[in-house]
């Protein structure tokens, strides 16, 4: 989970136009001419599924402290868009390196928003805003031929106001991966969207042809 969040944050920062790398490189600090970012693990509580990262923004003295402050505001907005909390610190100056820097504390909001802490995918696309997932096997002999399976599946997601919604793969059939469970031959049969005070709740129901479990 922690590694997935780190990779998601780095990818989001790169897409936003920042040159972002994980932690501090094992090489001498390069000549920095623009705002750059490093992403490293700050805290990890496995029992609570809580991950805290430090996103450190650096820029040369010639750009001024405002450059990293403005960048930090952008980072906070980008983190909100992917469902992560972000607290921006104050600007510091390293006289020896000639760099301004600001640290941003980024944490997953799984516990706060009630999202599932286990890996969840539709097809190969990871879903970060899953509230609940239910699978019910059908044993009706008139509906299910002997030797085959049929599952009814229900997926509930919540997208906070201003956040980017999880994306889905293309195609009519797909797999659903719930931690180590994989449901195959899935199709949606209904979708409802409810606008609430803090965002949008989406509930989809469908069917799956059979289930496998990863070793």
VOBA-1610 file (N, C-alpha, C; in pm, whole numbers, padded with zeros to 5 digits, always signed):
BEGIN
Unk+00083-00121+00000Unk+00000+00000+00000Unk+00087+00126+00000Unk+00190+00131+00088Unk+00275+00249+00098Unk+00349+00274-00032Unk+00402+00167-00093Unk+00477+00183-00219Unk+00384+00233-00329Unk+00260+00182-00331Unk+00164+00226-00432Unk+00134+00375-00417Unk+00123+00423-00292Unk+00096+00564-00269Unk+00215+00649-00313Unk+00337+00603-00281Unk+00458+00676-00323Unk+00461+00689-00475Unk+00437+00577-00543Unk+00439+00579-00690Unk+00330+00669-00746Unk+00212+00666-00683Unk+00102+00751-00729Unk+00136+00899-00711Unk+00197+00934-00598Unk+00234+01073-00574Unk+00340+01120-00673Unk+00442+01038-00697Unk+00548+01076-00792Unk+00489+01093-00932Unk+00403+01000-00972Unk+00341+01010-01104Unk+00256+01136-01116Unk+00180+01168-01011Unk+00095+01287-01012Unk+00179+01414-01022Unk+00289+01419-00948Unk+00377+01537-00952Unk+00441+01553-01090Unk+00485+01441-01148Unk+00543+01449-01283Unk+00440+01499-01384Unk+00317+01448-01373Unk+00210+01492-01463Unk+00178+01640-01445Unk+00201+01691-01322Unk+00173+01833-01294Unk+00288+01924-01338Unk+00394+01865-01393Unk+00504+01946-01445Unk+00627+01955-01356Unk+00625+01885-01243Unk+00742+01885-01155Unk+00836+01770-01192Unk+00967+01794-01174Unk+01063+01684-01185Unk+01071+01621-01047Unk+01008+01505-01031Unk+00995+01442-00900Unk+01069+01309-00899Unk+01136+01281-00788Unk+01208+01156-00770Unk+01180+01102-00631Unk+01200+00971-00614Unk+01179+00910-00484Unk+01300+00934-00394Unk+01274+00979-00271Unk+01375+01000-00167Unk+01488+01089-00219Unk+01603+01076-00162Unk+01719+01153-00207Unk+01806+01062-00292Unk+01850+01108-00408Unk+01930+01021-00496Unk+02064+00986-00432Unk+02116+00868-00469Unk+02245+00825-00417Unk+02360+00880-00497Unk+02342+01001-00548Unk+02446+01069-00625Unk+02454+01213-00576Unk+02561+01284-00610Unk+02569+01425-00569Unk+02448+01504-00621Unk+02407+01604-00543Unk+02292+01685-00580Unk+02317+01755-00714Unk+02228+01738-00811Unk+02249+01801-00942Unk+02231+01952-00935Unk+02270+02019-01041Unk+02251+02163-01049Unk+02103+02192-01070Unk+02037+02246-00967Unk+01892+02269-00972Unk+01864+02407-01028Unk+01786+02412-01135Unk+01754+02540-01201Unk+01605+02571-01198Unk+01526+02480-01145Unk+01381+02498-01138Unk+01331+02432-01011Unk+01201+02440-00985Unk+01146+02373-00868Unk+01142+02223-00894Unk+01203+02147-00803Unk+01203+02001-00814Unk+01146+01943-00685Unk+01113+01814-00687Unk+01050+01752-00571Unk+01113+01617-00541Unk+01128+01588-00411Unk+01164+01454-00368Unk+01050+01399-00283Unk+01026+01270-00294Unk+00916+01206-00222Unk+00974+01091-00140Unk+00956+01097-00009Unk+01009+00990+00074Unk+00910+00954+00184Unk+00923+00831+00233Unk+00837+00782+00339Unk+00875+00848+00471Unk+00775+00903+00541Unk+00797+00968+00669Unk+00748+00882+00784Unk+00627+00825+00769Unk+00571+00737+00871Unk+00492+00625+00802Unk+00490+00509+00868Unk+00409+00397+00818Unk+00358+00318+00937Unk+00225+00313+00951Unk+00160+00234+01056Unk+00083+00123+00987Unk+00140+00003+00985Unk+00080-00107+00911Unk-00055-00147+00970Unk-00065-00147+01103Unk-00189-00190+01167Unk-00305-00098+01134Unk-00277+00033+01121Unk-00382+00130+01091Unk-00390+00163+00942Unk-00302+00099+00862Unk-00297+00127+00719Unk-00278+00277+00694Unk-00192+00338+00773Unk-00169+00482+00764Unk-00030+00508+00707Unk-00024+00582+00598Unk+00102+00617+00533Unk+00119+00768+00531Unk+00237+00814+00573Unk+00268+00957+00569Unk+00395+00975+00487Unk+00389+01064+00389Unk+00504+01093+00304Unk+00549+01237+00324Unk+00676+01262+00296Unk+00725+01399+00290Unk+00759+01432+00145Unk+00690+01530+00092Unk+00723+01582-00040Unk+00802+01711-00016Unk+00930+01709-00052Unk+01015+01827-00030Unk+01040+01897-00163Unk+01005+02024-00168Unk+01023+02104-00289Unk+01148+02190-00273Unk+01230+02196-00377Unk+01356+02271-00375Unk+01363+02362-00496Unk+01420+02479-00478Unk+01442+02568-00593Unk+01564+02654-00565Unk+01631+02705-00671Unk+01750+02790-00652Unk+01713+02925-00592Unk+01811+02986-00526Unk+01789+03116-00462Unk+01742+03221-00562Unk+01785+03207-00686Unk+01751+03308-00787Unk+01602+03316-00815Unk+01528+03207-00789Unk+01384+03208-00813Unk+01306+03267-00696Unk+01370+03274-00580Unk+01303+03331-00463Unk+01215+03230-00391Unk+01185+03261-00265Unk+01103+03171-00182Unk+00963+03156-00237Unk+00913+03257-00307Unk+00776+03251-00358Unk+00758+03133-00454Unk+00866+03096-00524Unk+00854+02987-00621Unk+00817+02855-00554Unk+00882+02824-00439Unk+00848+02698-00373Unk+00716+02709-00298Unk+00682+02830-00251Unk+00552+02846-00186Unk+00439+02822-00286Unk+00451+02883-00403Unk+00349+02863-00507Unk+00342+02716-00548Unk+00460+02652-00558Unk+00463+02511-00595Unk+00397+02425-00489Unk+00416+02461-00361Unk+00356+02384-00253Unk+00204+02391-00257Unk+00150+02508-00292Unk+00005+02521-00305Unk-00046+02430-00417Unk+00029+02426-00528Unk-00009+02338-00639Unk-00005+02192-00597Unk+00099+02155-00522Unk+00111+02016-00475Unk-00008+01980-00386Unk-00045+02070-00295Unk-00159+02043-00207Unk-00286+02020-00287Unk-00307+02099-00392Unk-00425+02083-00475Unk-00421+01950-00551Unk-00302+01914-00602Unk-00290+01788-00675Unk-00313+01669-00583Unk-00266+01678-00460Unk-00288+01568-00365Unk-00436+01554-00332Unk-00506+01665-00319Unk-00650+01661-00294Unk-00722+01590-00409Unk-00675+01616-00531Unk-00739+01556-00648Unk-00728+01404-00651Unk-00626+01349-00585Unk-00611+01203-00583Unk-00650+01146-00446Unk-00720+01227-00365Unk-00774+01177-00240Unk-00676+01169-00125Unk-00567+01245-00130Unk-00468+01245-00023Unk-00469+01379+00051Unk-00447+01376+00181Unk-00436+01499+00258Unk-00297+01558+00247Unk-00285+01689+00259Unk-00155+01754+00245Unk-00148+01875+00337Unk-00041+01882+00418Unk-00015+01997+00505Unk+00118+02058+00463Unk+00117+02186+00429Unk+00237+02254+00380Unk+00309+02323+00495Unk+00441+02305+00501Unk+00523+02368+00603Unk+00574+02503+00559Unk+00665+02561+00637Unk+00721+02692+00605Unk+00848+02679+00522Unk+00882+02784+00450Unk+00999+02785+00363Unk+01126+02797+00447Unk+01227+02720+00409Unk+01359+02728+00471Unk+01462+02759+00364Unk+01579+02812+00409Unk+01685+02845+00314Unk+01815+02779+00358Unk+01879+02709+00264Unk+02008+02646+00287Unk+02115+02734+00223Unk+02189+02809+00307Unk+02287+02903+00254Unk+02401+02835+00181Unk+02441+02715+00227Unk+02553+02647+00162Unk+02516+02598+00023Unk+02393+02545+00011Unk+02349+02495-00120Unk+02286+02604-00205Unk+02247+02717-00141Unk+02180+02823-00216Unk+02042+02783-00263Unk+01969+02707-00178Unk+01839+02655-00218Unk+01731+02692-00116Unk+01615+02732-00166Unk+01496+02742-00083Unk+01426+02607-00086Unk+01361+02570+00025Unk+01288+02443+00029Unk+01165+02457+00117Unk+01068+02372+00092Unk+00949+02363+00176Unk+00904+02218+00178Unk+00867+02170+00297Unk+00820+02032+00310Unk+00669+02026+00313Unk+00613+01927+00244Unk+00469+01904+00244Unk+00444+01764+00300Unk+00366+01757+00407Unk+00332+01628+00466Unk+00207+01573+00398Unk+00223+01461+00333Unk+00113+01400+00256Unk+00075+01269+00323Unk-00054+01251+00347Unk-00099+01127+00410Unk-00224+01073+00343Unk-00236+00940+00345Unk-00359+00881+00293Unk-00472+00909+00389Unk-00592+00924+00336Unk-00709+00961+00416Unk-00803+00842+00429Unk-00747+00720+00426Unk-00829+00598+00430Unk-00920+00596+00552Unk-00862+00622+00669Unk-00941+00615+00791Unk-01040+00729+00799Unk-00997+00849+00760Unk-01083+00967+00769Unk-01206+00955+00680Unk-01189+00907+00557Unk-01299+00902+00462Unk-01363+00764+00453Unk-01311+00666+00527Unk-01370+00534+00527Unk-01341+00453+00402Unk-01229+00478+00335Unk-01195+00400+00216Unk-01133+00267+00257Unk-01149+00166+00169Unk-01085+00037+00193Unk-00934+00053+00189Unk-00866-00020+00276Unk-00720-00011+00283Unk-00653-00120+00200Unk-00730-00216+00146Unk-00671-00325+00068Unk-00663-00284-00079Unk-00569-00342-00154Unk-00560-00310-00297Unk-00689-00350-00370Unk-00738-00261-00455Unk-00863-00287-00528Unk-00845-00237-00671Unk-00880-00322-00767Unk-00864-00284-00908Unk-00988-00324-00988Unk-01017-00246-01091Unk-01110-00285-01196Unk-01026-00302-01321Unk-01017-00425-01371Unk-00919-00452-01475Unk-00780-00431-01415Unk-00698-00354-01484Unk-00563-00323-01433Unk-00558-00185-01367Unk-00673-00119-01355Unk-00678+00019-01305Unk-00706+00019-01156Unk-00612+00068-01076Unk-00630+00070-00931Unk-00735+00172-00892Unk-00818+00137-00794Unk-00924+00223-00743Unk-00888+00264-00600Unk-00884+00395-00575Unk-00837+00445-00446Unk-00952+00495-00357Unk-01075+00498-00409Unk-01186+00558-00335Unk-01301+00460-00316Unk-01267+00338-00279Unk-01367+00233-00259Unk-01414+00235-00114Unk-01544+00251-00094Unk-01603+00250+00040Unk-01636+00107+00083Unk-01697+00030-00007Unk-01730-00108+00025Unk-01744-00190-00103Unk-01722-00319-00089Unk-01741-00413-00200Unk-01807-00539-00144Unk-01914-00584-00211Unk-01987-00702-00168Unk-02000-00799-00285Unk-01977-00926-00258Unk-01996-01030-00360Unk-02084-01139-00300Unk-02192-01173-00371Unk-02288-01275-00324Unk-02301-01383-00430Unk-02267-01507-00394Unk-02277-01617-00489Unk-02422-01664-00501Unk-02464-01690-00625Unk-02600-01736-00655Unk-02598-01887-00676Unk-02688-01957-00608Unk-02693-02103-00618Unk-02821-02152-00687Unk-02899-02062-00743Unk-03023-02099-00809Unk-02992-02185-00931Unk-03038-02312-00930Unk-03005-02405-01038Unk-03066-02363-01172Unk-03173-02285-01168Unk-03234-02239-01292Unk-03150-02129-01358Unk-03073-02058-01276Unk-02991-01950-01329Unk-02847-01992-01356Unk-02798-02089-01279Unk-02657-02128-01287Unk-02646-02274-01328Unk-02595-02303-01447Unk-02577-02443-01489Unk-02482-02516-01395Unk-02498-02644-01385Unk-02414-02725-01296Unk-02268-02711-01333Unk-02185-02695-01233Unk-02040-02682-01256Unk-01994-02540-01285Unk-02087-02445-01289Unk-02051-02306-01315Unk-02082-02219-01193Unk-02032-02097-01197Unk-02054-02002-01087Unk-02125-01878-01140Unk-02191-01808-01048Unk-02247-01677-01078Unk-02246-01596-00949Unk-02192-01475-00959Unk-02182-01387-00843Unk-02253-01255-00873Unk-02322-01202-00774Unk-02372-01066-00779Unk-02271-00979-00704Unk-02226-00871-00768Unk-02125-00784-00705Unk-02181-00643-00690Unk-02137-00576-00585Unk-02180-00439-00556Unk-02060-00358-00512Unk-02035-00247-00581Unk-01919-00161-00552Unk-01968-00021-00518Unk-01926+00028-00401Unk-01961+00164-00358Unk-01834+00247-00347Unk-01836+00365-00411Unk-01723+00457-00407Unk-01772+00595-00367Unk-01681+00674-00309Unk-01716+00810-00273Unk-01607+00904-00321Unk-01648+01008-00396Unk-01554+01105-00450Unk-01578+01239-00381Unk-01482+01280-00299Unk-01495+01406-00227Unk-01503+01522-00325Unk-01567+01628-00284Unk-01583+01747-00370Unk-01447+01797-00416Unk-01433+01816-00546Unk-01309+01866-00602Unk-01207+01759-00636Unk-01230+01635-00593Unk-01136+01526-00619Unk-01163+01464-00756Unk-01057+01415-00818Unk-01069+01343-00944Unk-01125+01204-00919Unk-01220+01161-00997Unk-01280+01029-00978Unk-01187+00919-01029Unk-01197+00799-00968Unk-01123+00683-01017Unk-01164+00655-01160Unk-01069+00615-01242Unk-01100+00582-01381Unk-01117+00431-01396Unk-01184+00389-01503Unk-01213+00249-01528Unk-01153+00206-01662Unk-01130+00076-01681Unk-01082+00028-01811Unk-01194+00032-01914Unk-01157+00025-02040Unk-01256+00019-02146Unk-01302-00126-02164Unk-01411-00143-02235Unk-01462-00278-02262Unk-01583-00312-02177Unk-01662-00408-02224Unk-01785-00446-02156Unk-01761-00545-02042Unk-01655-00626-02054Unk-01624-00723-01948Unk-01487-00690-01888Unk-01472-00723-01761Unk-01349-00687-01690Unk-01334-00778-01569Unk-01221-00767-01502Unk-01201-00836-01375Unk-01212-00735-01262Unk-01246-00784-01144Unk-01243-00703-01023Unk-01148-00772-00925Unk-01047-00699-00879Unk-00950-00753-00785Unk-00972-00688-00649Unk-01011-00770-00552Unk-01033-00724-00416Unk-00930-00792-00328Unk-00818-00724-00302Unk-00705-00782-00231Unk-00657-00905-00308Unk-00677-01027-00256Unk-00632-01147-00326Unk-00743-01218-00402Unk-00866-01167-00394Unk-00978-01225-00469Unk-00987-01160-00606Unk-01005-01241-00709Unk-01023-01189-00845Unk-01153-01244-00901Unk-01243-01154-00939Unk-01370-01191-01000Unk-01359-01170-01150Unk-01392-01273-01226Unk-01371-01272-01371Unk-01504-01259-01446Unk-01494-01208-01569Unk-01613-01196-01654Unk-01717-01103-01596Unk-01673-00992-01538Unk-01765-00900-01470Unk-01834-00807-01570Unk-01959-00774-01540Unk-02035-00676-01617Unk-02121-00596-01521Unk-02131-00465-01544Unk-02220-00382-01463Unk-02362-00391-01518Unk-02459-00398-01427Unk-02600-00400-01468Unk-02674-00274-01423Unk-02618-00201-01326Unk-02682-00077-01283Unk-02578+00016-01222Unk-02609+00145-01226Unk-02521+00247-01167Unk-02608+00358-01110Unk-02580+00399-00986Unk-02649+00514-00928Unk-02546+00611-00872Unk-02577+00740-00880Unk-02488+00844-00829Unk-02571+00937-00741Unk-02524+00957-00620Unk-02595+01039-00522Unk-02507+01157-00484Unk-02557+01279-00504Unk-02483+01398-00464Unk-02506+01424-00316Unk-02398+01428-00238Unk-02406+01452-00095Unk-02336+01584-00061Unk-02340+01618+00067Unk-02285+01748+00109Unk-02137+01762+00076Unk-02061+01653+00090Unk-01916+01661+00073Unk-01865+01598-00057Unk-01957+01552-00141Unk-01911+01490-00265Unk-02017+01405-00330Unk-01973+01308-00410Unk-02063+01221-00485Unk-02039+01075-00448Unk-02148+01005-00417Unk-02141+00862-00386Unk-02190+00784-00508Unk-02109+00692-00554Unk-02144+00611-00671Unk-02157+00464-00629Unk-02268+00403-00669Unk-02293+00262-00638Unk-02320+00188-00769Unk-02241+00085-00794Unk-02262+00003-00913Unk-02285-00142-00873Unk-02377-00207-00945Unk-02405-00348-00923Unk-02388-00422-01055Unk-02351-00549-01043Unk-02331-00626-01164Unk-02316-00774-01134Unk-02257-00847-01229Unk-02238-00991-01214Unk-02094-01028-01246Unk-02051-01140-01191Unk-01921-01200-01223Unk-01941-01347-01250Unk-01865-01403-01343Unk-01886-01542-01385Unk-01819-01642-01291Unk-01704-01606-01234Unk-01638-01695-01139Unk-01531-01619-01063Unk-01480-01679-00955Unk-01382-01617-00869Unk-01260-01704-00854Unk-01140-01643-00850Unk-01016-01713-00815Unk-00950-01638-00702Unk-00858-01705-00634Unk-00786-01645-00521Unk-00638-01658-00546Unk-00565-01546-00533Unk-00421-01546-00551Unk-00355-01620-00435Unk-00249-01692-00466Unk-00177-01765-00361Unk-00102-01668-00271
//
